[in-house]
Amino acid sequence: MAQAPQAMTNSLPYGTEDLDQEAVGSWDAHPPTHLRCYVRGCTEVLRRATRDQRGEACPAHGIFLHYSRNKGTYSYADPRRNIIVDSAVVADRILGHPFKYESRFEYENSEDALTWNVFRSLQRAGRLHQVARLITGQELRDEPQLYLWGLSLSDDTFSPWPLLIQARDRFESRLPVDRPLTEPDIALHLPGKYLILIEAKFTSENPAYQDGPRKDDTSLTKAELVDIYQDRELDLLDIDRARSARFIHYQLWRNLCFAAWMGLGGGERAYLGNLTRKGWEDESCAAFASLIKSGEAKRFRHISWEDVYQCGATDPSLATMRRYLQAKTAYLSKAFAELS
């Protein structure tokens, strides 16, 4: 019979005090078909999830057990359990939205859930301008419009961003392969001042194209990337340097191209942010920064979730977000260092 976990959090997703790494065991590549529930103190033994089978959800804690990259992780049977703010909105308005490429809010390592939890909280508290300041350096207190995955949050319509649709029409109407269109994770737009696109990462890396053939049926070649995502009116990316570069981090390239083009009509300065955990993706960000033209280096900023945490460090209304980030796990371990 399942036992109640120790130090259980009631309103937050499971965190560092709730999970037990020892439940994973020490298997390298082939864990057994059944594992003990990862919640501390629980004795339920469950069939783990695989690519072909969903597995069994713990009847007490509502999670499916996964084993990925030689580490334990899990997903919630109810995605709302992974959301700290406006969970009903996510369930009713975001999950399955036809404009969003995919929805993976239920996973412990979900970038979608992390992004929603943090940026929806900051929006509610009126702190988005502080995130913008991290990227632009501009001391502006006006709150920008917020878009997540191209959906409008500032007016709560969750309608697709017309400016993003226009950019897709400009650059992606005739792609040589059938592939997902560019979907900025986060956008902060202050009309007449700045337009920021942010590529958010949690446990994943910034992927890159190298010279040579396509990696799969939905990828582009490095040469195709450079040829498609450029415009003579844009003057941020160094095309010649990119052609001779050993590799290009293509999500960053596409997003900066989009930001520059989308900012043209309103005369806004375009910026790109890469949001990762502190100390992660330093090399990929440095490599991408080398492809930006001299004099425009400030248009790209590598910031961390720990930096974003500090934007709400003294705001009482963001206490839930702070507790969430302090306890947040990745593969059952503490995700963010030095948060207090």
C-alpha positions in Angstrom: 0.0 0.0 0.0 1.4 3.5 -0.9 2.6 5.6 2.0 2.4 9.4 2.1 5.7 11.0 1.1 7.8 12.9 3.6 7.9 16.8 3.4 5.1 16.7 0.8 4.4 19.9 -1.1 0.7 20.4 -1.6 0.4 23.1 -4.2 3.7 22.7 -6.0 5.0 20.0 -8.3 7.2 17.4 -6.6 10.5 18.9 -5.7 13.9 18.1 -4.1 12.3 17.2 -0.7 9.7 14.9 -2.3 11.7 12.7 -4.6 14.0 9.8 -3.8 16.9 9.1 -6.2 17.6 5.8 -4.6 14.4 4.5 -6.0 16.0 4.6 -9.5 18.6 2.0 -8.7 22.0 1.7 -10.4 21.1 0.2 -13.8 23.1 1.6 -16.7 21.2 0.8 -19.8 18.5 -1.8 -19.1 16.5 -1.2 -16.0 13.9 -3.7 -14.9 10.4 -3.5 -16.2 9.2 -2.4 -12.8 10.5 0.4 -10.5 9.6 1.7 -7.1 7.7 5.0 -7.2 10.2 7.9 -7.1 8.3 9.8 -4.4 10.0 9.5 -1.1 8.4 7.0 1.2 6.2 5.4 -1.4 6.4 1.6 -1.7 4.3 1.2 -4.9 6.2 -0.9 -7.6 5.0 0.1 -11.0 5.6 -0.9 -14.6 7.8 1.8 -16.1 6.9 3.8 -19.2 8.7 3.0 -22.5 8.4 4.3 -26.0 5.8 1.6 -26.7 4.0 1.5 -23.4 2.7 4.3 -21.1 3.4 2.2 -18.0 1.5 2.3 -14.7 0.7 5.5 -12.8 1.3 5.5 -9.1 -2.3 5.4 -7.6 -1.1 7.6 -4.7 1.0 10.2 -6.6 -0.3 10.2 -10.1 3.1 9.8 -11.9 4.4 7.5 -14.6 8.0 6.4 -14.1 10.6 6.9 -16.9 14.2 6.0 -17.3 16.1 8.2 -19.7 19.8 8.9 -20.4 20.6 6.5 -17.6 18.6 8.6 -15.2 15.2 8.4 -13.6 12.5 10.9 -14.5 8.7 10.9 -14.5 5.6 12.5 -15.9 2.2 13.4 -14.4 -0.9 11.6 -15.4 -2.6 15.0 -15.1 -0.5 17.8 -16.7 -2.2 20.4 -14.4 -0.2 18.9 -11.5 3.0 20.4 -13.1 1.6 23.9 -13.2 1.8 26.5 -10.5 -0.3 29.3 -11.9 -3.5 29.2 -14.0 -3.5 25.5 -14.4 -7.0 25.5 -15.8 -6.0 27.9 -18.4 -3.2 25.6 -19.6 -5.6 22.7 -19.7 -8.4 24.5 -21.4 -6.6 27.0 -23.7 -3.0 25.8 -24.3 -3.0 22.0 -24.4 -3.8 20.9 -27.9 -3.8 24.5 -29.3 -3.5 24.1 -33.1 -0.9 26.8 -33.4 1.4 25.2 -30.9 3.6 22.5 -32.3 3.4 20.1 -29.4 2.4 20.2 -25.7 4.6 18.3 -23.2 3.6 20.0 -19.9 3.3 16.7 -18.0 7.0 15.9 -17.9 9.4 16.6 -15.0 11.9 18.1 -17.5 9.3 20.0 -19.5 10.6 23.3 -20.9 7.0 24.2 -21.6 5.8 23.8 -18.0 8.9 25.6 -16.7 8.4 28.5 -19.2 4.7 28.9 -18.4 5.2 28.7 -14.6 7.9 31.4 -14.6 6.8 33.8 -17.3 3.1 33.7 -16.4 4.0 34.4 -12.8 6.3 37.3 -13.8 3.5 38.7 -16.1 1.0 38.5 -13.2 3.5 40.4 -11.0 4.4 43.1 -13.7 8.1 42.0 -13.7 8.6 41.2 -17.4 10.4 44.5 -18.0 13.1 43.3 -15.7 13.7 40.2 -17.9 13.8 42.5 -20.9 16.4 44.6 -19.1 18.6 41.5 -18.7 18.7 41.2 -22.5 18.5 44.7 -23.8 20.2 46.7 -21.0 17.5 49.3 -21.4 16.1 50.9 -18.2 12.5 50.9 -19.3 9.7 50.2 -16.7 6.9 49.8 -19.2 5.7 46.2 -19.3 6.1 44.4 -22.7 3.5 42.3 -24.4 4.1 38.6 -23.7 3.9 35.8 -26.2 4.6 32.1 -25.4 5.0 29.8 -28.4 3.6 32.6 -30.6 0.4 32.8 -28.5 -0.7 36.1 -27.0 -0.9 36.1 -23.2 -1.1 39.9 -22.5 -4.7 40.0 -23.6 -5.5 36.4 -22.6 -6.8 35.6 -26.1 -4.1 33.0 -26.7 -4.5 33.9 -30.3 -1.6 33.5 -32.8 0.8 36.5 -33.1 0.1 38.0 -36.5 3.7 39.3 -36.8 5.1 35.8 -36.3 2.7 34.5 -39.0 4.0 37.1 -41.3 7.6 36.1 -40.6 6.8 32.5 -41.2 5.2 33.5 -44.6 8.4 35.4 -45.4 10.9 32.8 -44.6 9.1 29.4 -44.4 6.5 29.4 -47.1 8.6 27.3 -49.4 10.8 25.1 -47.3 12.5 22.2 -49.1 11.3 19.7 -46.5 8.2 19.2 -44.4 9.3 20.4 -41.0 8.0 22.4 -37.9 7.9 26.1 -38.4 9.8 28.5 -36.2 8.1 28.8 -32.8 9.8 31.2 -30.4 9.5 29.9 -26.9 9.1 33.4 -25.4 8.7 36.9 -26.9 8.7 40.2 -25.2 7.5 43.1 -27.4 7.4 46.7 -26.4 6.1 48.5 -29.5 8.4 51.2 -30.7 11.2 50.2 -28.3 12.3 46.5 -28.6 11.3 43.1 -29.8 12.9 40.2 -28.0 12.7 36.5 -28.9 14.0 34.0 -26.4 15.0 30.4 -27.0 14.5 28.6 -23.7 16.4 25.4 -22.7 16.1 23.3 -19.6 17.7 19.9 -20.0 18.2 20.0 -23.8 21.0 21.5 -25.7 21.2 24.1 -28.5 21.2 21.8 -31.6 23.5 22.6 -34.6 23.9 21.9 -38.3 27.2 21.0 -39.8 28.3 20.9 -43.4 27.0 17.8 -45.2 23.7 16.2 -46.0 20.5 16.5 -44.0 20.5 14.7 -40.7 17.0 13.4 -41.2 13.9 13.9 -43.4 12.8 17.0 -41.5 16.1 18.8 -41.2 17.8 21.4 -43.4 21.4 21.4 -44.5 23.6 24.1 -43.0 23.8 25.7 -46.5 20.0 25.7 -46.8 19.6 27.3 -43.4 21.9 30.2 -44.3 20.3 30.7 -47.7 16.7 30.6 -46.5 17.0 32.6 -43.2 18.5 35.9 -44.5 17.2 39.1 -45.9 19.1 42.0 -47.6 17.3 44.5 -45.2 18.7 42.7 -42.2 22.2 43.5 -40.9 22.8 41.4 -37.8 24.1 38.0 -39.0 27.4 37.6 -40.8 26.4 35.5 -43.8 30.0 34.9 -45.1 31.3 33.9 -41.7 28.3 31.6 -41.3 29.0 29.8 -44.6 32.6 29.1 -43.5 31.7 28.2 -39.9 32.1 24.5 -38.9 28.6 24.5 -37.5 25.6 26.8 -36.8 23.2 26.5 -33.9 20.1 26.7 -36.1 17.4 27.5 -33.6 19.4 30.6 -32.5 20.0 31.5 -36.1 16.4 31.3 -37.1 15.1 33.2 -34.1 17.5 36.1 -34.5 16.7 36.3 -38.2 13.0 36.3 -37.3 13.5 39.0 -34.5 15.4 41.3 -36.9 12.7 41.0 -39.6 9.8 41.3 -37.2 11.2 44.5 -35.8 11.6 46.2 -39.1 8.0 47.4 -39.5 7.7 49.0 -36.1 11.3 50.3 -36.0 12.1 48.2 -32.8 15.5 47.1 -32.0 15.6 43.3 -32.3 17.2 41.0 -29.6 17.6 37.3 -29.1 18.1 35.7 -25.7 19.1 32.1 -25.0 17.7 31.1 -21.6 19.5 28.2 -20.0 20.6 26.9 -16.6 23.5 28.8 -15.2 26.8 27.5 -16.6 25.0 25.5 -19.4 25.5 26.1 -23.1 28.3 28.6 -22.7 30.2 27.1 -25.6 27.3 27.1 -28.0 26.4 30.7 -27.2 29.9 31.8 -27.7 30.0 30.0 -31.1 26.7 31.6 -32.2 27.8 35.1 -31.0 30.8 34.8 -33.3 28.4 34.8 -36.3 26.9 38.2 -35.3 28.3 41.2 -37.2 30.8 43.4 -35.4 29.1 46.2 -33.6 25.9 44.2 -33.0 27.1 41.9 -30.3 24.6 43.3 -27.8 21.7 42.0 -29.8 22.3 38.5 -28.4 22.4 37.7 -24.7 22.9 34.4 -22.9 20.9 34.6 -19.6 20.0 31.9 -17.0 16.9 30.8 -15.2 18.8 31.8 -12.1 19.1 35.4 -13.5 15.3 35.4 -14.1 14.7 34.2 -10.6 16.3 37.3 -9.3 13.8 39.5 -11.2 11.3 38.4 -8.6 13.5 37.9 -5.6 12.0 40.6 -3.5 8.4 40.5 -4.7 6.0 39.0 -2.1 3.5 38.1 -4.9 6.2 35.8 -6.5 6.8 33.7 -3.4 5.2 30.6 -5.0 7.4 31.0 -8.1 10.5 31.3 -5.9 9.6 28.1 -3.9 9.0 26.3 -7.2 12.4 27.2 -8.6 14.2 26.5 -5.4 12.8 23.0 -5.3 12.7 22.3 -9.0 14.3 19.1 -10.1 15.7 17.7 -13.3 16.1 13.9 -13.4 15.1 13.9 -9.7 18.1 16.1 -8.8 18.1 19.8 -7.9 17.9 21.8 -11.1 19.1 25.3 -10.1 22.0 26.1 -7.8 22.4 29.1 -5.5 18.7 30.0 -5.1 17.5 31.2 -1.8 
